[in-house]
Amino acid sequence: MRICVIGSGYVGLVTGACLADSGNHVVAVDSDEQKVAALTRGECPFFEPGLEELMHANMAAGRLRFTTELNTGLTGARVIFIAVGTPPRSDGSADLSAIEAVAEGIGKGLAAPAIIVVKSTVPVGTGARLESAIAAHSKQPFTVVSNPEFLKEGAAVEDFLRPDRVVIGSDDREAREIVAELYKPFVRNNKPILFMSRTAAEMTKYAANAYLSTRISFINELAELCEALGVDIDEVRRGMGTDARIGHHFLYPGVGYGGSCFPKDVQALANTGRAAGVECGILDAVHRRNIEQRQGMVRKILDRLGADLTGRRLAVWGLAFKPNTDDIREAPAITIVAALLEAGAQVAVHDPRALDNTRAVFGERVSYHTDAYAALHGADALVVVTEWNEYRSPDFERIRAELSQPLIFDGRNIYDPGMMVRYNFEYYSVGRPALRPA
């Protein structure tokens, strides 16, 4: 099938590459000329495991190409995917200006019947708005279908190729069956394709992200309570998670969630509620707790080292909002580093993938290290913020040797307290008792 994918960010590029890999001919459209030039050279604009290899294979096979010309992408396309960003406005609502501009462009350029598939995360009712925007400029028959994405950064290719479920929102039987055909190669493991109304599909994406965010904020709030009461949150978490009704997923205390989805989707859903006259107090609390969680780690550091960090050097391991990505959008580490700088500290940072993106934020205000241990040299403490695998079993003797004192702040609870005792570290984590050498 001939497919057009509009937008070459995480969602659009993964969608285009994976659909091309199953035999479709995909033209990916993006308005950023530099990005399209890089993609045409086979360069992926962000780090996502397996994606660049998938791009190269399908470009070489002639099934995937890139352009800045929308009409080039629309020509001959039976299915048109929209995968442009919907960033948050200052009030938390979704900014739909980009997707509305795309809808207008599709309306003006549509020369044959087509199915318009919205993969962008959009508020309930957006499909109807896009339908009107396209119809205002086109007399061609078309259908707007909601097909929300459920991709995790760092595992996006795997999630697309082996989805838990595929959600297709449309009352048009033919349109939803054609879209379903595109996904059938990826659900041979009997995972479901779920048909529902377009508005229900739009709501499902927000509901899923908001629920997962709620679990994270809940366990983080419980962790603070455990600290106050001298209880180990890990013991509580295990006791909860073994209940089949609860499970362990997203019940890991830390410095909060980040990225391009959870923060904005929680706020957007709460904003949608307010617009509909529904007060979404739980969602507002989830967002507040997440902001508080990263500030809580800053307070731990300042309580231990003093409010004025002038003359202090701190090493930070992990800058991306999660492992296996270079994405620092809404990353807790960025907030924490900014607070440490504000307090007067010198900050040395390491991340396997996100140094370049971080440099764009802080410039030369921090020192950047491609070797994790080099960042530790002479530092008063190590602050672990992102749980990259290479940080999980480090050389603790070398850490002790590089630091000016054996002090670790663990924002992801990746180290075993018993191990910290054996290596004689002073150790602060989330929701667990502090460890101080005798």
N, C-alpha and C positions, 0 to 999 in steps of 0.2 A: 504494500500500500504506500502511496505517496503522502508524506506527512510534513507539515510545517510546525516548527516549535519556535515560539516567539519569546525571547529571553534566554540568555546563556549563563545564568547564575547557577547555583547549586542544583536547583530543581530542573531548570530547563536543559542544562548540559547533560545531567544524568539521564533525564527522560529521553533526550534525543539520541544519545549514544546507545542506551539499552534497547530502544526500539529499532535502531539501525542494526544492532547485533542480532535481532531476531528476523532480519531479512527485509525490513521496510527501507524505503528510500526517504531520507530525512534531510530537509533543509532547515538549518537553525538560523534564526534571525536575531540580531542584536544591534542596537543603535550606536554602541560604542565602537568606533572605527579601530582604535588600537587593540581592543579585545578581540575583535573579529580577525584582524591581521595576525595576532598571536595564535589564535585558534587555527587559522588556516595553515600556519607553520607547524601545527601539532603541539602547541604549548598550552597546557591547561592553566587557567588563571588562578587556580587555588589548589591546595593539596587535598586530594580525596583518594584513598587507596583504591587502586585498580582502574581508575577512570581514564587516566592518560593512555594506558595500554589499550583500553576499549576504544578510545577515540582513534588511535593510530590504526588499529586493525580495520575499523569500518570506513575510515577515510581512504585507506589503501584499497579497500574493496569497492569504493565508489558509492557507498550507501550513506555517507554523512558529509555534508559540506556546510559552509558558513557564509553568511552574507549580511550586509547592512541594509539591503533593499527589501522592504516588506513585500512589495509586489512580486519580486522574484521568488520569495518563499511561498506566497499564496498560489502562484501559478500551478495548476494541476493538483493541488493538495486536496485530498478527500477529507482529511481530518486536520484541524488546526489547533494546536495546544497553545494556551496562553500561560506563561510562567514568569511573569514580571513581578517585581517586588511590590509589596504593600506596606511600606514602613509606617511606624507610628507617628501621629501628630503629637503636639505638646499635651493635648488632653487625653492621649491614649488611644484615640480612635484611629482606624486604619486610613492611611492616605491612599486614595484610589485614583489619583490623577494619572499615574502611569498606565494602569490597566484600562482606564476610560479612554486615554489617547490611543491605545492599541485597538480598542473596539472601534473607534472612529476610523482608524486606518484600515482595519479589516473591511468595514462597511464600504469605504471608498474603493478598495482594491479587489473586492470579491467579484469574480467573473464567472463562477459556477457554483452549484449547490455544494454546501459544506457543513461539517459538524464542527462547532467551536467548543473546545474542551478547556474548561477553566481549571488549571492546576494551582494557580496562585491562591493563597489563603485570603478569603474575602468574607465580609460580614454577610449574614443572612439577608437575602433579597438582592444581592449584587448581580446574580445571574439575570434577573429580570431587567435591571438597569442596563446591563451590557446588551441585552437583546434589543432594547429600545434604541440604544446608541448605534448599533449596527444597522438596524432596520431604517433608521433615519437617512442612511446613505446608500442603501443597497436594496434592490428589488429581487435579488437572488434568494431562493429558499435556503434557509439555514436553521440549525437548532443549536442552542447553547446548553451544554452539559456540564455539570459539576463533577470533577474527578479529583478530590483533594489528595495531596501527597502525604505520605507518612514516612519520610526518609530521615534517618538519623545521620547527621554529619559524622564522618569517620567510618560509616558503614552504609553509605547511601547506595552504592552500586549493589551490594548484597541485598539490601532491603528492596530495591526495585526488581531484581532478578528472582528473589524469593520472598514475596510479600506475605505478611500475616493475613491480609485481606485486601481486596480492591473494592473501593466504594465508587459507584456510578449513580449520579443523581440526575434523573430525567424521567419525564412521563412519556417521552417519544420512544416507542418500542424499537423501531428500526435503528435510531441513533444509539441507544444504549447497547444494542446487540453488536453494532459495528465497533463501538469502543471496547466492548467485552472481548471481541475477537482479537484485538491488539494485545490483550493481557493474557489470553489463554496459554501462550507458551510459558508463562511465568507461574502458573498456578497448577501445574501438573502434579504437585504434591497434595492436591485436594484442598488447598486453602480456598476460602469462599470469594466469589464475586457477589457483592451485595448491591442490589438495585433498590433505590429509594427515591423520594422526591428530591428535587434540586435544592430546596431550602434545607431539608434534613441533612443532605450531604455537606452543605456549607456549614451547618451547625456541628456536625460530627467532628470535623477537623479541630475546631476550637474546643469542643468538649473534651476530646482526647488529650490535647496539650494542656488544657487547664487542669484536668484531673491528675496528670502526671506531675505537674508543677505543685499541685496541692499536696501530694504525697511527700515531695521533697521538703516543702515548707513545714509540713506537719512534723516530720521527723527532726527537722532542724529546731523547731520550737521546743519539742520534747527534749532535745539534746541540751538546750539551755537550762531547762528545768532540772534535768539530771545532774548537770554540773552544780547547780545551786544546792541540790540535796545530797551530793556525794555518791550518786548512782552512776554506774557505767552504762552508757547508752547502747553499747554493743551487745550487752547481755539482754537488755530490753528488746532491742531490734530482733535478735534471734528468737526470743520468746514470742514476739508478734508474728514474725515472718513464717514460722512453721505452721501457723494457722492457715489452712487451705483457702479460707475466705480472704486472706490478706496477702500472703506471699511476700517475697523479699525484694521484688523489683522496686526501684526508686525509693527505697527506705534506707539510704546511706547518708548519714549526716556529713555536713561539710560546710563550705563557705557559700553555698547557694548555686543556683542555676544561672546560665547565661545563654549566649547564642542569639541567632536571628529569629527564633520562633517562640520559645516559652515566654520570655519577658513581654514581647509585644502582643502575643495572643491572649495572655491573661488580661492585660489592660484593655485590649480591643473588645473582648467578650464582656468585661465589666462595663465598658462604655456603651456597648449595644444594649445591655440591660437597663442602664440609666435612660437611654433614649426611648426604650419601650416602657418606662415607668416601673421597672423592676430593680430593686436595690440588691446588688450582688455583693453582700458583705463578706462572704467567704473569699471571693476572688480578690477583693481589695486587701483583705488580711494576708492572703497568699503573697501578693506583691510586696506589701510592707515588710513581711517577715524576710523575704528574699533580700531586700535592700539592707535590712538590719543585720542579716547573717554575715555579710562581708565586713560590715562595720565592727561586728563582734570580734573578728580576728584582729582587726587593727587595734581595738582596745586591749586585747590580750598582750600584744606586742608593746604598746605604750605603758601598760600597767607594769610590765616587767622591766623595760629599759628606760622608762621615763618619758614624759610628754614631749620634752625637747630632745630630738635625736641628732642634733648638731654634733658632728664628729663621729657619729656612729655609722657603721657600714653594714648593710643587710643584703644577703643573697636571696634571690627569689627564684625558685625552680618551678617552671610551668606558667605560661602566659595565655595560651589558647583556652577558650572556655571549656574545652574537654579534650581528651587525648585523640590522636589520629586526625587532627585538623589543624589548619593554620589560622582559623577564624578567631578573632579577638572581640567580635561584636558582643557588647554587654558582658564581657568576661570579668568575673570577680577579681582576677589578678590585676586588671587595669585599674580598678577602683582602689585596690590595696596598695599598689605601687604609688599611685597618685597621692594617697594619704600619707605614706611614708616620706615621700618627697616634701610634702607640705609641712611635715614635722621636722624637716631639716636633715633627713638621712641621706647618705650616699647609697644608691641602690645598684646592685649588680644582678643581671638577669640572665637566665638560660631557658631556652625552649627548643625542642628538636625541630620545630617547623615555623614558629610564629615570630621569630626575631625581626624579620623585615617589616611585618605589619605593625609590630610594636614600635619600631623605630619611627614609623610614620606618625605615631601618637606623641612620643616623648622626645624625639630628636636625640640630642646628645645629653639630655638631663640624666640618663642612666647609662651604665656601661653594659655592653652586650658581649656575651661569651658563647662561643660554639662548643666549648668544653664545660660540662656542668661543674667539674671540680675547680676549674679556674675561677669561676664566679665566687667560690667560697673563700678565696685567699684573703685572710685578714678580716673576714666578716665577723660581726658580733653575734650573728644568728643566721640560721637557714630557715627560710619560710617556704614550705611546699604548698603550692596552690592548685596545680593540675596533676592528676594521677597518671602521668605517662608511665609505661611499663619500665622504662630504664631507671626510674626513680625508686621502684619498689624494693629492689634488693641491691642497694649501693654498697660501696666499700666504706663502712662506718669508721673504720680506723683512719682512712684517708680524710673523711669528713672532719673528724676530731683534729687531725693534724693541720688542716687548712683553716678551720675556724679559730678565732681568737679565744673563744670559750665554747664548751660543748652544749650548745643551746639550739633546739629545733622547735619551730612552730609548724604543726602538721595540719593543714587545712582540709585534708581529705582522709584522715585516719588511716593512712596506708602502712604505718609502722606499728609493729606489735609492742605494746608497753613492756612486756617482759624482756624483749630484745633491747629496748632503750635502757632498761635497768642494767642489763649485762654490760652494755657499752658505756654505762655511767653518763648518759646524757640527761640534761635538764630538758623536759619534754612537755609540750602543751599541745593538746589536740582538741577535738570538738565533742563535747558531751561525755568526756572521760576525765577522771581525776588527773590533775597535774602531777608530774613526777619531778622531784627535786633531789639531786644526789645528797646523801647524808654528809 
